[in-house]
Amino acid sequence: MHENIFVNLPVKDLSASVEFFTKLGYSFNPQFTDENATCMIIGENIYAMLLVEPFFTSFIPNPVTDTSKTSEVIIALTCDSVEEVNELTSRAIAAGAIQHKVPSDLGFMYSSMFQDLDGHFWELFWMDPTYVQ
């Protein structure tokens, strides 16, 4: 149905966000990067547009969510292993993220969640492929 996904996220400090996500191993498309925004490459056909708040608000009629008071979305990303979940979570915490919950092990699924510098929730999880079938 759809070929790509672009999640648009408001950020307070674009440079700090780029530095944070670079420490997690993500890269950015310079073709879609300027002082207002950048295109973070999450995976094949998966992107996050990080937009400075004034630019972000030019697309919407409502104010930007105050992530210290409310939440709007959890961005959930699959990982290839439990070790990758733990590694990315550790790198996020070392880069300034806040761990939201301790890792959860349900046997068939393992997950961890953190909040980035702007309070957006990111959940990293591994699911046993034999369970899904």
One Martini backbone bead per residue (centre of mass of N, CA, C, O) as a GRO file, in nm:
protein
  133
    1MET     BB    1   0.063   0.059  -0.027
    2HIS     BB    2   0.318   0.178   0.121
    3GLU     BB    3   0.663   0.279   0.090
    4ASN     BB    4   0.668   0.503   0.323
    5ILE     BB    5   0.792   0.660   0.634
    6PHE     BB    6   0.709   0.980   0.795
    7VAL     BB    7   0.810   1.114   1.092
    8ASN     BB    8   0.702   1.400   1.268
    9LEU     BB    9   0.924   1.600   1.482
   10PRO     BB   10   0.961   1.803   1.739
   11VAL     BB   11   1.230   2.041   1.809
   12LYS     BB   12   1.439   2.254   1.986
   13ASP     BB   13   1.735   2.120   1.900
   14LEU     BB   14   1.876   2.014   1.621
   15SER     BB   15   2.172   1.961   1.691
   16ALA     BB   16   2.119   1.785   1.943
   17SER     BB   17   1.954   1.568   1.795
   18VAL     BB   18   2.168   1.481   1.596
   19GLU     BB   19   2.376   1.400   1.806
   20PHE     BB   20   2.207   1.190   1.951
   21PHE     BB   21   2.135   1.000   1.699
   22THR     BB   22   2.427   0.948   1.617
   23LYS     BB   23   2.498   0.786   1.881
   24LEU     BB   24   2.284   0.554   1.778
   25GLY     BB   25   2.351   0.535   1.440
   26TYR     BB   26   2.230   0.754   1.279
   27SER     BB   27   2.132   0.910   0.980
   28PHE     BB   28   2.143   1.174   0.722
   29ASN     BB   29   1.976   1.366   0.479
   30PRO     BB   30   2.106   1.638   0.316
   31GLN     BB   31   1.869   1.703   0.116
   32PHE     BB   32   1.677   1.728   0.407
   33THR     BB   33   1.873   1.973   0.517
   34ASP     BB   34   1.853   2.235   0.763
   35GLU     BB   35   1.772   2.475   1.002
   36ASN     BB   36   1.467   2.325   1.029
   37ALA     BB   37   1.571   2.032   0.917
   38THR     BB   38   1.567   1.663   0.920
   39CYS     BB   39   1.657   1.338   0.781
   40MET     BB   40   1.609   1.044   0.941
   41ILE     BB   41   1.757   0.728   0.919
   42ILE     BB   42   1.620   0.419   1.026
   43GLY     BB   43   1.539   0.271   0.751
   44GLU     BB   44   1.393   0.109   0.520
   45ASN     BB   45   1.155   0.348   0.460
   46ILE     BB   46   1.249   0.500   0.739
   47TYR     BB   47   1.151   0.819   0.884
   48ALA     BB   48   1.266   1.125   1.052
   49MET     BB   49   1.137   1.438   1.099
   50LEU     BB   50   1.325   1.703   1.222
   51LEU     BB   51   1.157   1.984   1.368
   52VAL     BB   52   1.146   2.282   1.441
   53GLU     BB   53   0.895   2.415   1.608
   54PRO     BB   54   0.818   2.657   1.421
   55PHE     BB   55   0.805   2.476   1.167
   56PHE     BB   56   0.604   2.265   1.264
   57THR     BB   57   0.364   2.476   1.316
   58SER     BB   58   0.322   2.542   1.003
   59PHE     BB   59   0.144   2.252   0.970
   60ILE     BB   60  -0.033   2.332   1.227
   61PRO     BB   61  -0.306   2.441   1.445
   62ASN     BB   62  -0.157   2.338   1.692
   63PRO     BB   63   0.011   2.297   1.953
   64VAL     BB   64   0.273   2.180   2.095
   65THR     BB   65   0.351   1.932   2.281
   66ASP     BB   66   0.394   1.887   2.627
   67THR     BB   67   0.608   1.632   2.735
   68SER     BB   68   0.582   1.698   3.053
   69LYS     BB   69   0.244   1.637   3.039
   70THR     BB   70   0.229   1.488   2.755
   71SER     BB   71   0.123   1.233   2.520
   72GLU     BB   72   0.112   1.091   2.173
   73VAL     BB   73   0.364   0.888   2.115
   74ILE     BB   74   0.504   0.571   2.001
   75ILE     BB   75   0.812   0.468   1.886
   76ALA     BB   76   0.843   0.158   1.722
   77LEU     BB   77   1.129  -0.066   1.713
   78THR     BB   78   1.293  -0.305   1.566
   79CYS     BB   79   1.502  -0.578   1.656
   80ASP     BB   80   1.733  -0.850   1.617
   81SER     BB   81   1.781  -0.829   1.940
   82VAL     BB   82   1.834  -0.807   2.271
   83GLU     BB   83   2.111  -0.674   2.248
   84GLU     BB   84   2.016  -0.434   2.074
   85VAL     BB   85   1.827  -0.314   2.274
   86ASN     BB   86   2.040  -0.265   2.496
   87GLU     BB   87   2.242  -0.098   2.331
   88LEU     BB   88   2.054   0.137   2.243
   89THR     BB   89   1.966   0.216   2.524
   90SER     BB   90   2.248   0.280   2.637
   91ARG     BB   91   2.315   0.500   2.427
   92ALA     BB   92   2.080   0.685   2.495
   93ILE     BB   93   2.149   0.738   2.791
   94ALA     BB   94   2.440   0.844   2.735
   95ALA     BB   95   2.307   1.086   2.543
   96GLY     BB   96   2.033   1.178   2.746
   97ALA     BB   97   1.828   0.990   2.805
   98ILE     BB   98   1.524   0.853   2.938
   99GLN     BB   99   1.428   0.598   3.119
  100HIS     BB  100   1.106   0.470   3.138
  101LYS     BB  101   1.168   0.154   3.143
  102VAL     BB  102   1.222  -0.142   3.213
  103PRO     BB  103   1.286  -0.416   3.090
  104SER     BB  104   1.082  -0.648   2.898
  105ASP     BB  105   1.007  -1.004   2.954
  106LEU     BB  106   0.784  -1.235   2.766
  107GLY     BB  107   0.977  -1.432   2.584
  108PHE     BB  108   0.866  -1.335   2.284
  109MET     BB  109   0.931  -1.043   2.420
  110TYR     BB  110   1.153  -0.753   2.404
  111SER     BB  111   1.175  -0.439   2.598
  112SER     BB  112   1.233  -0.079   2.559
  113MET     BB  113   1.227   0.264   2.706
  114PHE     BB  114   1.257   0.606   2.583
  115GLN     BB  115   1.351   0.949   2.614
  116ASP     BB  116   1.425   1.205   2.451
  117LEU     BB  117   1.517   1.537   2.453
  118ASP     BB  118   1.186   1.597   2.378
  119GLY     BB  119   1.002   1.343   2.501
  120HIS     BB  120   1.009   1.114   2.313
  121PHE     BB  121   0.895   0.795   2.251
  122TRP     BB  122   1.102   0.492   2.255
  123GLU     BB  123   1.064   0.163   2.127
  124LEU     BB  124   1.242  -0.135   2.183
  125PHE     BB  125   1.217  -0.450   1.993
  126TRP     BB  126   1.190  -0.806   2.035
  127MET     BB  127   1.073  -1.081   1.829
  128ASP     BB  128   0.987  -1.393   1.798
  129PRO     BB  129   0.946  -1.535   1.489
  130THR     BB  130   0.793  -1.799   1.580
  131TYR     BB  131   0.550  -1.652   1.716
  132VAL     BB  132   0.428  -1.503   1.464
  133GLN     BB  133   0.359  -1.768   1.288
   0.00000   0.00000   0.00000
